[in-house]
Amino acid sequence: MEGKKVSESRVIIAQAMNPENANPAGNVHGGDIMKLIDTAGGVAAARHARAHVVTASIDRLDFHHPVYIGDVLTLKASVNYVGRTSMEVGVRVEAENVITGEVRHTGSAYLTFVALDENRRPRPLPPLILETDEECHRNREARQRREMRLAEKEKERQRHKRGCD
C-alpha cells in the first residue's frame, strides 16, 4: 500500500459562531466546539484512509479561552500517527474576533479514528509519510500518547477482570 503525506490530508475549517451555538451569556457551548473538532478530525482521517472512519477516542480537551458569538472558529486538523487500522489526528482550534482581528488559541485535541471497509470492519491504512521536522516531532509525541492509551486500556481491563471498578 502506497504511503500518504501529512499534507495530503490536512484540513482547515472555518465556522462563524452564531447565537444558536451559545448560552445566554454569549459563550459558545463546548459541545458545539467538540462537534466541530470531531468533524475536522474526521475529514482529515477520511482523506488519509480514503474510506469511512469512526471516532474511537478523544484525548483530553482543555478550553484555554472562551469563544463568543460573532467569533470565527478556525480548526486545523492533520494526521500525526498511523497504525494498522487506526490513526491519531491532532486538531488545533483558534477563535478570531473579526472586528479587532485578535486570534486566540482556544483549544487542542487528539482524536483516534478507525478506518472501515465496506462491511464496516477495521481496514488497513496507508502508512504516513513524514516530510518535516515538525511532522516527525508530532509523530513521536503521538506514539507516546498511543503507548499511554494502550497502557491505560490494559489497566482498565485488569481492573474489570478483578471485579474492581
For each residue, the residues with C-beta under 8 A, 3 or more apart:
1: 124 125 126 127
2: 126
3: 126 127 128 129
4: 8 9 48 126 127 128 129
5: 8 128 129 131
6: 9 10 78 79 128 129 130 131 132 135
7: 10 131
8: 4 5 47 48
9: 4 6 44 45 47 48 78 79
10: 6 7 44 76 77 78
11: 40 43 44 47 75 76 77 78
12: 74 75 76 77
13: 36 39 40 43 74 75 77
14: 72 73 74 75
15: 36 72 73 75
16: 70 71 72 73
17: 21 22 28 32 67 68 69 70 71 72 73 95
18: 21 22 69
19: 22 69
20:
21: 17 18 28 29 32 69
22: 17 18 19 25 26 27 28 29 68 69
23: 26 27 29
24:
25: 22
26: 22 23 68 69
27: 22 23 66 67 68
28: 17 21 22 32 33 66 67 68 69 71 73
29: 21 22 23 32 33
30: 33 34 63
31: 34 35
32: 17 21 28 29 35 36
33: 28 29 30 36 37 63 67 73 93 106 107
34: 30 31 37 38 58 61 109
35: 31 32 38 39
36: 13 15 32 33 39 40 73 75 93
37: 33 34 40 41 58 61 75 91 93 107 109 111
38: 34 35 41 42 55 58 111
39: 13 35 36 42 43 75
40: 11 13 36 37 43 44 75 76 77 91
41: 37 38 44 45 55 77 89 91 109 111 113
42: 38 39 45 46 53 55 113
43: 11 13 39 40 46 47 77
44: 9 10 11 40 41 47 48 77 78 79 89
45: 9 41 42 48 49 53 79 87 89 111 113 115
46: 42 43 49 50 51 52 53
47: 8 9 11 43 44 50
48: 4 8 9 44 45 79 82 87 125 126 128
49: 45 46 52 53 87 113 115 123 125 126
50: 46 47
51: 46 115 116 117 123
52: 46 49 115 116 120
53: 42 45 46 49 113 114 115 116
54: 113 114 116
55: 38 41 42 58 111 112 113
56: 86 112 113 114
57: 111 112 149
58: 34 37 38 55 61 109 110 111 112
59: 109 110 111 112 145 149
60: 109
61: 34 37 58 107 108 109
62: 107 108
63: 30 33 66 67 106 107
64: 104 105 106 107
65: 95 104 105 106
66: 27 28 63 106
67: 17 27 28 33 63 71 73 95 106
68: 17 22 26 27 28 71 95 97
69: 17 18 19 21 22 26 28
70: 16 17 97 98 99
71: 16 17 28 67 68 95 96 97 98
72: 14 15 16 17 95 96 98
73: 14 15 16 17 28 33 36 67 93 94 95 96 106
74: 12 13 14 93 94 95 96
75: 11 12 13 14 15 36 37 39 40 91 92 93 94
76: 10 11 12 40 91 92 94
77: 10 11 12 13 40 41 43 44 89 90 91 92
78: 6 9 10 11 44 89 90 138
79: 6 9 44 45 48 82 87 88 89 128
80: 87 88 89 90 110 138 139 141 142
81: 87 88 128 138 139 142 143 146
82: 48 79 86 87 125 126 127 128
83: 86 87 125 146
84: 124 125
85: 114 115 122 123 124 125
86: 56 82 83 112 113 114 115 122 125
87: 45 48 49 79 80 81 82 83 112 113 115 125 128
88: 79 80 81 110 111 112 142 145 146
89: 41 44 45 77 78 79 80 110 111 112 113
90: 77 78 80 108 109 110 138 142
91: 37 40 41 75 76 77 108 109 110 111
92: 75 76 77 105 107 108
93: 33 36 37 73 74 75 105 106 107 108 109
94: 73 74 75 76 103 104 105 106
95: 17 65 67 68 71 72 73 74 103 104 106
96: 71 72 73 74 101 102 103 104
97: 68 70 71 100 101 102 103
98: 70 71 72 101
99: 70
100: 97
101: 96 97 98
102: 96 97
103: 94 95 96 97
104: 64 65 94 95 96
105: 64 65 92 93 94 108
106: 33 63 64 65 66 67 73 93 94 95
107: 33 37 61 62 63 64 92 93
108: 61 62 90 91 92 93 105
109: 34 37 41 58 59 60 61 90 91 93
110: 58 59 80 88 89 90 91 142 145
111: 37 38 41 45 55 57 58 59 88 89 91
112: 55 56 57 58 59 86 87 88 89 149
113: 41 42 45 49 53 54 55 56 86 87 89
114: 53 54 56 85 86 122
115: 45 49 51 52 53 85 86 87 122 123 124 125
116: 51 52 53 54 120 121 122 123
117: 51 120 121 122 123
118:
119:
120: 52 116 117
121: 116 117
122: 85 86 114 115 116 117
123: 49 51 85 115 116 117
124: 1 84 85 115
125: 1 48 49 82 83 84 85 86 87 115
126: 1 2 3 4 48 49 82
127: 1 3 4 82
128: 3 4 5 6 48 79 81 82 87 139
129: 3 4 5 6
130: 6 135 136 139
131: 5 6 7 135
132: 6 135 136
133: 136 137
134: 137 138
135: 6 130 131 132 138 139
136: 130 132 133 139 140
137: 133 134 140 141
138: 78 80 81 90 134 135 141 142
139: 80 81 128 130 135 136 142 143
140: 136 137 143 144
141: 80 137 138 144 145
142: 80 81 88 90 110 138 139 145 146
143: 81 139 140 146 147
144: 140 141 147 148
145: 59 88 110 141 142 148 149
146: 81 83 88 142 143 149 150
147: 143 144 150 151
148: 144 145 151 152
149: 57 59 112 145 146 152 153
150: 146 147 153 154
151: 147 148 154 155
152: 148 149 155 156
153: 149 150 156 157
154: 150 151 157 158
155: 151 152 158 159
156: 152 153 159 160
157: 153 154 160 161
158: 154 155 161 162
159: 155 156 162 164 165
160: 156 157 163 165
161: 157 158
162: 158 159
163: 160
164: 159
165: 159 160
